Amino acid sequence: MNVWLTTAQAAAHADQARQTVSAGAAHITPATIRQWDCRGHLRGYSIGKRRPKLYHLGDVAAAELATRALGLRQAGINLTASKDAEQRALELACKRQLGA
């Protein structure tokens, strides 16, 4: 499925997934999406000089997982035991938002 999102839509999507797995403790804003793009965690696609970048839904989900895992590793928390559960929660949140 090819779903493209604006920066605000990508932030809302990733924020919903992050809320699901963090019990409301962490938020993702459009500025976070732009930072992920600048840092190489996420690739934005421009379709014109004055048009905003678009982000692929799968890329947003992957960036959310990667940055969350990186942050937790830096805090000394290992995700290997709960990674499958988190992946399922993220997929469920994505499906809910898409209405699938």
C-alpha positions as CSV (number, residue, x, y, z in Angstrom):
1,M,0.0,0.0,0.0
2,N,1.4,3.4,-1.0
3,V,0.3,5.9,1.6
4,W,2.0,9.4,1.6
5,L,1.8,11.8,4.5
6,T,2.6,15.4,5.0
7,T,4.8,16.4,7.9
8,A,1.8,17.1,10.2
9,Q,0.1,13.8,9.2
10,A,3.4,11.9,9.7
11,A,3.8,13.5,13.2
12,A,0.2,12.6,14.1
13,H,0.7,9.0,12.9
14,A,4.0,8.5,14.7
15,D,2.6,10.2,17.8
16,Q,-0.4,7.8,18.0
17,A,2.0,4.9,17.8
18,R,4.3,6.3,20.4
19,Q,1.4,7.0,22.7
20,T,0.2,3.4,22.3
21,V,3.5,1.9,23.5
22,S,4.6,4.6,26.0
23,A,1.2,5.0,27.8
24,G,1.0,8.6,26.8
25,A,4.5,9.6,28.1
26,A,6.1,10.7,24.9
27,H,4.9,12.9,22.0
28,I,6.0,13.4,18.4
29,T,5.6,16.8,16.7
30,P,6.1,18.0,13.1
31,A,9.4,19.4,14.3
32,T,10.4,15.9,15.3
33,I,9.6,14.6,11.8
34,R,11.7,17.3,10.3
35,Q,14.6,16.4,12.7
36,W,14.4,12.8,11.7
37,D,14.6,13.9,8.1
38,C,17.6,16.1,8.7
39,R,19.4,13.3,10.8
40,G,18.8,10.7,8.2
41,H,16.3,8.6,10.2
42,L,13.5,9.4,7.7
43,R,13.5,10.3,4.0
44,G,11.2,13.1,2.8
45,Y,10.2,13.3,-0.9
46,S,9.8,16.7,-2.5
47,I,7.4,16.9,-5.5
48,G,8.0,20.6,-6.3
49,K,10.1,23.5,-5.2
50,R,7.4,25.1,-3.1
51,R,5.5,22.0,-2.0
52,P,6.0,20.5,1.4
53,K,7.9,17.2,1.7
54,L,5.9,13.9,1.8
55,Y,6.8,10.9,3.8
56,H,5.9,7.3,3.1
57,L,3.9,5.7,5.9
58,G,6.2,2.7,6.2
59,D,9.2,4.9,6.5
60,V,7.5,6.9,9.3
61,A,6.8,3.7,11.2
62,A,10.3,2.4,10.7
63,A,11.8,5.8,11.9
64,E,9.6,5.8,14.9
65,L,10.7,2.3,15.9
66,A,14.3,3.0,15.3
67,T,14.5,6.3,17.1
68,R,12.5,4.9,20.1
69,A,14.8,1.9,20.3
70,L,17.9,4.1,20.1
71,G,16.6,6.4,22.9
72,L,15.8,3.4,25.1
73,R,19.2,1.8,24.4
74,Q,20.9,5.1,25.4
75,A,18.9,5.0,28.6
76,G,20.1,1.5,29.3
77,I,16.9,-0.3,28.5
78,N,17.0,-3.4,26.3
79,L,14.1,-4.0,24.0
80,T,14.8,-7.5,22.7
81,A,12.2,-9.1,24.9
82,S,9.3,-6.8,24.1
83,K,10.2,-5.9,20.5
84,D,7.6,-8.2,19.0
85,A,4.8,-6.8,21.2
86,E,5.8,-3.3,20.4
87,Q,5.9,-4.1,16.7
88,R,2.3,-5.5,16.9
89,A,1.1,-2.4,18.9
90,L,2.6,-0.1,16.2
91,E,1.0,-2.1,13.4
92,L,-2.3,-2.0,15.2
93,A,-2.1,1.7,15.7
94,C,-1.3,2.2,12.0
95,K,-4.2,0.0,10.9
96,R,-6.6,1.9,13.2
97,Q,-5.5,5.3,11.9
98,L,-5.9,4.0,8.3
99,G,-9.3,2.6,9.1
100,A,-8.3,-0.9,8.1
